Amino acid sequence: MFKILRTWDVGVENGYSTLEAFIESLYKRPRVDYRISEYVFGFINENIMKKYNIMQKKNYQIELSFSCSNEENDLIFFDDEKGYTYGAYDDLKWDTLIIIYFSSKKFNEEIKPIEYANIVYDMISTYLIEKYKKISKRLINKNKNNINKEIVEKYTFPALFDDQKYVHDYPFDGFYYIAGEEKVNIRKEYMKKYKEGYIQ
């Protein structure tokens, strides 16, 4: 079983220690539907992972973490924790939490769905190549050409706020805390600029 989450990596860890810097970064996040990430992972699972019997017997929670960067080269890295339970979101026992980070200058509010889908494919594929010797770059590149562009582009773009579903959009008390002090309601702040993004 798999659960796909995604985060837009804003906060003090990226140097956004003020409310103004945090909000500036918030407005730049990809405005794409969360279901594109789920489609891409499902595509990889069906066409690669199942065929090679990879990650088919346990429960995996996969977090895709995106962030802006000023560097010329893209950066992908990852971390995993075994025996992880995400009690704040459900009561299932997840055998492994996998976090795949992608930092790039490509990220902004105008990135197109197919560009985003290709990035998600690269993120997950990089993890598989690194962790499983049976997965080759040749195999990955061959399958990437079969991503269904019509499926990716059938979702509304820009996506409505409630169709983006980044993890920090729904904190337990309604607020995201910056540097442990200032707090912001991400939904309300986001709607100040993108008023069409709220589902009544």
Phi, psi and omega in degrees: 000142181232145172231127183253124175241161174217145180232146170259113193281082174246147181147181185296335180295338178259009180090004179273071187272358178241157180298320182298316180292323178299312182294321178301318179290322179303318182291343183267356186292151178303130183262057184244154183290137181298336183290343176294317177300317181293322177297313182298315179297317179300322178297314179294319180298315182290320189266343182231303189295316179293322181295329181253012177053050181254126175057042184255354188249349183234181179260125183237132171253122185244120181252122176263116185247120183249147176206156176281155177213152175263359181285151180289325183262142175290153180231124175239127173212170187208168179212151174217148181231125180272151179068040186262137177238122181263071187296337183288340185247334178196174182254018177278152176266115179264124182295324182215134170260124178246122177248122179246118184260141175223120180242128187200154172286346183291338187283126172197176185290350183256001181301133185280154182306319182289327175296316179297316180300319179295323178294314179300319177301315180296322180298307182293321180295320179300318177299314182296318179298320182289324187268336187231116184296334182287348180263121182250159176298325179298315178298316181298312182296323180297316182285333182300327181293347182263004174302131183278104183297327180295321177294315182299321187267004179282342180277144182302134175226129357293146181287148173297155181307313184284358173256004177269314172055054168281146187306314186284000175290341187230060178292156188297331181252008178089356184231148171254131185262133181253122180055027176075003185233287181294147180228153183218139172273107188298318180302309182295320181294317180298321183289343177297328180260320184248075187294337180282355189273005184254132175271118182291000000 
